[in-house]
Amino acid sequence: WYLERNIVSIQRSNNIVTVTTDVRHEFQIGWFPDIEGVDDESFNYHVPDTDVNPDGILSVPNETTFTYVQAGPDAISSGGIAKNTYYDRGTSNAQIAVTSDYAYAKPLNIDAAMFGNVYRYNLFDGTTNVGQGSVVAFAHKGMQRLTGYELAETEAGGLVQNQRGAWAAGTSYAVNDVAYVGSVEFGPYYICIGSHTSDTTNQPASGASWQSYWIYNDNLPNDDSMREYGDKIHHNIIKNLATGFRIDQDYCQVHNNIIWLKENNNDTLLIFESKDGFNGGRRGSTRTCFYNNTAYADGGMGIGFSVASRSSDETYDCATDGNVTPWGYGYAQNNIIMDATFGYDSSPLFAEMAGNANCTPPNPLNPEDGHFLFHRNLFFNNTVPSGRKLIRLSNMEYTPAEIDATPASDITWQINEGTLFAGSSGADQYKTIGSFQLDESHTISNGGIGGNHPYLEGVTLPTYVGATNPEDNDWVDGVLGLATISNLQNAPSGDPSWIEGTVSGDEIAPNAPSGLNVS
């Protein structure tokens, strides 16, 4: 699926190209459209030639124009088309897509939200995909806020909320004005529902008549009551696809998956990303966990947490909002990452935040804060270009030794030799050898971080590294066997005998918050 628009005019000035289309183009910031057939051929390029356009669409001044970076002499031309062949990656073309409520401008409605799903022991194989087929294995279609919605967070064209700063008496407030009582970082924030001049009687939360003028507007993930309700996605095999996972849900758990990407139709390859699929600057999901996965990127992008700015119309300013973003949390531990590349603002493992002001890197995603945990990852056979490093947080990159000197990680391995897998074909090509030496003290079998989950009660992390437990890996054969239809037709009732032994917490329904029944 792609968008195609005729170009009325195209102009390059000071290395910024402005394109005007004949009708509304519907392109978004961050997309990478092809430019074809322009009279002046110096404008033409094809994705993924990111050396020409490294950042994608830079701005969308109006519905018929967009801009991007392209080095070259100043020029004006016309003709040709703009075509986005990667339209909405991970939603419209995902093999499994979970749709949310898109209620960006109001607090979470737990009765309408989708949560607590389990996706396990599936085979995603893109071998037969042609054209613009299903290039993503799993995606959430629309952000699923389990921590409440963000201040001024709306869909394009939705409700506009006006930031008024701290509430003050003697101030005229209008409908959709937003004010906070407390701190700018944590609020709480309130949205005005009736125009008035403020005084102590209508002060949010404390005034006798405040509810006639204000409603609570949860903007930051400062409530963890829904931490048990993220989806659990585990023991799946993904191969011959361009993207493994796009996770747009708070508290989602992604573990013990095998992801084996393959370039197809010039698709941009990506192992995992945690973000909001709408490219408008809204914050990404928070406290997503990606652990004990084995991933081969085939020269594509690795594991990324796209934190994004506070909202679609507000810049995160370290001078006023603080050096630590309250929703910037993510966990990637015990993973094996292979043949991953480096992008303009990405490393094989990265957490990035756009829309910052007055922030000295790595703020506001500083590994010293302990918000991101990257313990015990093995980077195997990754080529590191000169001047680049394996891990990146908020515009600063780190070597394994440098990241291990922070609370974010205790041990990181970078190894480019040795036999890691049991074989080169069939199930053995995905099964790690338990005795593979990581360092003098650790092997694949005992190198995992172990211990308690960062926030889920009753869940422990494995003490091995990668997706397969060297002592219990028959599930790999079983999942690959799903490609044989007769295995499905003749399967007995109940769980098959090859699934891995009970994983603590994975098949147990989460505890229900007060007033809810969950089975």
N, C-alpha and C positions, 0 to 999 in steps of 0.2 A: 504494500500500500504506500503510495507516495503522493505528495502535492506537487503540482506543476503550474507555474504562472508565467505569463508572457512579460518580458521586460520592455517597458516603455523607454526608460533612460537608465544609464549607469555611468557614474562619475567617480573617479579616483582623485582624491585631493589629500596631500600630506599622508599618504599610505592608508587612508580610510576610504573604503568604497561605499557609496550610497546607491542602492538599487531602488528603482520605482517600478511597480508592476501595474498592469492594466486594471486589475480588480484586487479586492482584499486578499492578501497573500496567506494569512493564518500562520505564518512562521513565528517561532518563538526564540527568545534569547538562548544561546547555547546550541541551537541546531546548526547543522553543517550542510547547507544546500549546494548542489552542483550548479555551476554556471556554464551554460552551453550555448553555442551559436551566436555569440555577440559579434557584431561587425568588427570591432577591434579585438582580435584574438588574444591580446594580452590579458583580458579579463577572464577568459575561460579557464576553468579548472574542474577537477573531478575529485570528490571525496574518495579515499582518505588522504589526499595530499594536504596534510595539515601544516606542511611547511609554507604553503601559500596562505592558508587561513587557520592559524593555530588555535584560535579561541572560539570558532563558530560565530554565529550572529552576535554582534556586539550590542546593538540597540535596535528598538523598533519604534521610531518616532511617531508613526501613525500606521493605519491599517494597510497602506499601499507602499510603504518604504521600510527598508531595513539596512543596517550597516554592518560591515565587518572589516577586519584588517587584511590588507594585501599590499606588500611592498611593490613599488613601481612608480614610474613617472606620472605626473598629473595627466589625466585624460578624460574625455567625454565620449560616450558612444551610445548605441541602442541596439535593439533586436535581440533575439535569442530567448532563452527560458531560464528560470530559476526552478530547480527541482529538488525537493527534499526526499531522498530515498531512504531515510532512516526515521520516518515519521513515528513519533511516540514510541520509541523502542521500549519494549518490555510491557506494553499494555495491550495494544490492539493485536500484537502478533506474538503473544506468549502462549505456550502450550497449556499452562494452567494460569489463569488470571482471576484473582479474587477482587471483586468490586466492592468499594466502600460507599459511604453515604454522601461524600463530597460536601459535607456541611461545614465548610471552612469558617463561617462567620458566626458560629454559635458554639456553646459548650458541648462536650461529649454527651450524646444520648445513648446510654448503655443498652437500652432496649432495642435500638436500631443498629448498633454497631456489630460488625462481624469480628469474632475473636475466638481464641482457643481451638482453632482447627489443627488437625494433625495430618501431615502429608508424609507418608513413609513408604519405603520399599517400592518406588516407582522407577521405571526405565524411561528416560527421555532420550530418544535417538533421532538426530536430524539428518540421517543418511539420505533419506528420500526427499528432503526439502528442495524445492526448486524455486526460482524467482524470489519473491519476497515472502517466503514461507515462514513458518514459526521459528524464529531465530532465538527466542528466549525460552528457557525451561519454565521458570516460575516468576510471577510478578504480582504484586498488589496493585490493582488499578484504582488509584485514588488513595491518598494518605489515610491511614487508620490511626487516629489519635486515641491512645489509651492514657494519655497524660493531660488531656484537655487541649483546647485549641489556642492558637497564638494571637496575641494582640494584633489587630488590624489584618488578620489573615483572611483573605477572601479569594474566591475564584476570580478569574479575569472578568471585569465588568460587574463584580458583586458589590456588596456593601462596602462603603468607604468609611473608615473610622479615623477621626481626627485626633492626633496626639496632642494633649494639652499639658502633659507633665504632671507634677504633683498637684493634688486638689488644694484649692485655696479659697477661703471665704471672700465674699465680695466680688466674685468673678461671674461673668455671664457665660453660661454653658448652653450649647445647642445640642439637638438630637445627633447622636453618633459621635459626640465628643468622648474621648477616653481620658480618664485621669487615674492616678494611682494614689493610694494612701499607704505610706510605709517607705519602701525603697524602690528605686528604679529597676533594680535587678529582679526583685521577687514580688513587687507589688504589695498587696493585691490590687488589681486593676478593675475599674468599673466603667461601664459605658452608659452615657446619658440617654434616657428615653423620653425626656420632657424638658423643654427649654425653661431656664430659670436663672435667677441670681442666687448664688450659693450663700448659705449661712449655716450655723450649727444645727439647725433643725433638719436640713436636708443633706448633711454631710454623709457620704457613703459609709454604710455599716453601723454608724452610731447615732445619726440624727433620727428624731421621732418619725419623720415622714420620708426618710431617704429612699424607700422602695417605690415611692411615687415618681422618682426622678432618675434612679440608677438601677442597673442590674449588674451582678458580678460577671466579670469578663475574664475567665481563666486564660492567662496568656503564656505561662511558663510551666514546664513539666516539674512542678514542685510537689506533686501528689503521686505517691507510688502505690496507691491502693490497688491498681490494676496490673501490678507487675507479674502476676501469675497467669495472665490471660493472653499473652502473645502467642501467635501460631508456633507450632513445633514442626520443623521440616528436617527430616533426618533419614539416613540410610537410603538415599536415592542415588542413581547413577545417571549422569548427564554426559552425553557424548555427541560430537559432531554438530554442536550448536554454537552460536556466536556469544551468547550470554547465559550464565548460569542462573543467577538470582538477582532480582531487583526487589528489595525489601522496603516497603513503605508503611511499616507498622512499628509502633513502639513495643519494646520488650519481646520482639520476635526472636526465636531460637533456631539457628541453622547449624546443624552439626552432623558429623559422620556421613557426609556426602562425598561422592567422587565426581569431580567436574573435569571433563576432558574436552576442551573447546577445539573448534576447527574453523578456519576461515572459509566463508562461503558467500559468494556474491558481493565481495568487498565490504562485508559487514564489519563494524567496529567490534572487536572482541573484548569481553569483560567477564571476569570470574564472578564478581559480587559487588553490588553497590547498595548502599543504604541511603535513600534520599526520597524526596517528594518528586514524583514524575512530572509535575508542572514546573517548567523552567522559568519561574517568576521570582525566585529568591526566597520562597518560604523555607522554613527550617526543615531539615531532614528528620528521620525518625531517631528517637533517643533510646539508648541502652539496648540496642540490637546486639545479639551475641552470635558470633561466627567462630565456631571452634571445632577442632578435630575433623577438618575437611582436607582432602587431597585434591589439588587443583593444578591442571596443566593449562597454561594460557595460550599456547601456540603463538607466542609473540605478541599477544594482546595485553590488555590492562589487567591488573591484579585485583586486590581487595580494597574497596574504597568506601569511606564514610563521608558522604556529602552533607555537611552540617548546615550549610547555607546561612543566610543572614536572618535577622529576627523576623522580618516579614517582607511582603512584596513591595512595600512602599516606605521602608525604614531601613536605614543603615545602622549596623552595629558599630557603636562608637566606644572604643575602650576608655576614652577620657570620661564619658558619662555613664556608660553601662558596666564598666569594670573590665578587668583583664581576663576574667574567666566567664565564658558563656554558660549559663545555667543548664542549657539543654544539650551541651556538647559532651555526650557519653557514648562510648562504643567499646566492644570487646572482640578481639581476634586472637585466639590462643590455640596452641597445639596444632597449628595448620602446617601443611606442606604446600609450598608455592613454587611452581616451576615455570620457566621460560616466560616470565612476565616482563613487559616492557616499561619504558619510562615515557610519560606524556609531558605536556607543557606544564601542568600543575599536579602531576601524579607520579608516584613511585609504585613499585610492586605492592606495597602496603601503605595506605595513606588515609589521613583524615584532613579534609580541606573545608574552609569556610569562606564563602564569597561575601562581598558587600561590607567590608570592614573600613573603619576610619580610625586614625590615630592609634593603631595597634602595632606594637613592635613585635615581629615574629620571635618565638612561635605563638605569642598571644593572638587570639583568645583560646587557642587549643594547645596549651603548654603541657608537655608530658610530665612536668614536675607537679601538675595538679592532681594526677592520678585519675583523671576522668576517662582516659583511654588506657586499656590494658592489652598489651601485645606480647604476653609471655610465651616463650617456648615455641616459636615458629621456626620452621626449617625452610630456608631459601635454597632450593636445589637447582643447579644449572641455570642460573639467571646471569645474563651478561650485563654488567654495570658499565655504562658509558663513562668516559672521563669527566670528572667534575660532578657526577651524580651519586646518590646514596640510596640504599634500599628502602628506607622508611621516611615518610614525610608527614609532618604535622604543621598545618597553617603556615605554609611558605618557608619552612625550615626542614632540611633533610638531615638524616642521621645514619651513621654506620651502625652495624650491630653493637660494637663496643660503646658507641655514644648513647644509643637508646637504652642499653643495659645499665648505664650509669644513672638512669632516672627511675622513678617509681613505675614507669610504664612497662618495664620489662626487666626480668632478672637474667634470662639467657636467650640469645638469638643465635641461630646457626646459619652460616653461609658456607655451603659445600658444593663443589662443582665436579666431584669425581666419586667413583665407587658405584656399586650395584645396589640400588635401593629397592628394586622390585623383584618379585619371585620369578618372573618370566617376561617375555616380550609379546605374548599374545593371549587371547582368552581372558579368563578371570585373573590369571597370574600377573598380567601386565598392570593391574590395579592394586595388587596385594603387596604391602611393604614387607621387607624382611626384618623381623624383630631384632636381630642381632646387628643391624646396620649401626655402625659407630658414629655417634654425633660429636662426642668429645671423649676425654679420658674416663669420664664417670657416667656418661649417658648413652643409651642406645634408643632405637625407636620404641622398644618395649617399655623402657622405664624413664624416658625423657619428658613425659607429659607433666604439666603443672600439678595435676591432682588437686585435692582439697575441695572446699566448698565452692559452689557456684557464686558469682559476684553478688547475686541478690535473690535467687530462687531457693526457698527452703526445701531441704530434703534432696537436693540435687548435687551430686559431686561431679567434678571434671575428671576425665580419664587420666591415667598415669602413663599412657602411650601417646605417641605423636602420629597425626594423620588420621584418615577415615577408618582404617581397618585395624581391629584388634588382632595382633598376631596370634592370639590364642583362640579366637572365635571369629573367623572371617568367611564362613560358608555363605553368608548373605550375599556376597558379591556374585557367586555362581548362581544363586537363586534369582537375583534381580536380572542378571543378564539372560537367564532362562525364560524370562517373561516375553522375550522376542519370539519364542516358539509358541504358536497359538495353542497347540495341543496341550502344552503344560498348563495353560489357563483353563482349557475346556475340561481337563481331567483332574483339576486340583480338588483335593478333599475340602470339606468345610473347616472353618476355623483358620488359625494362623498356620502357615507352612512350617515345616520342621527346620528350615534353614535360617529363619530369622535369628538375629543375635539375641542372646539372653536378655532378660528384662533389664532395661536401662532405667536407672533410678529416676522417677519423676516423669518419664516421657509418656507413659500410657495411662497415667493417673489423672483423672479430672481435677482441675485446680480447685482450691478452696473458693467458695462463693463469697463475695462481699455481702454485707448485711442487706437483707431484703431481696436477694436474688437466689434462684435455684439453678444450678448447673449440673448436668449429668454427663 
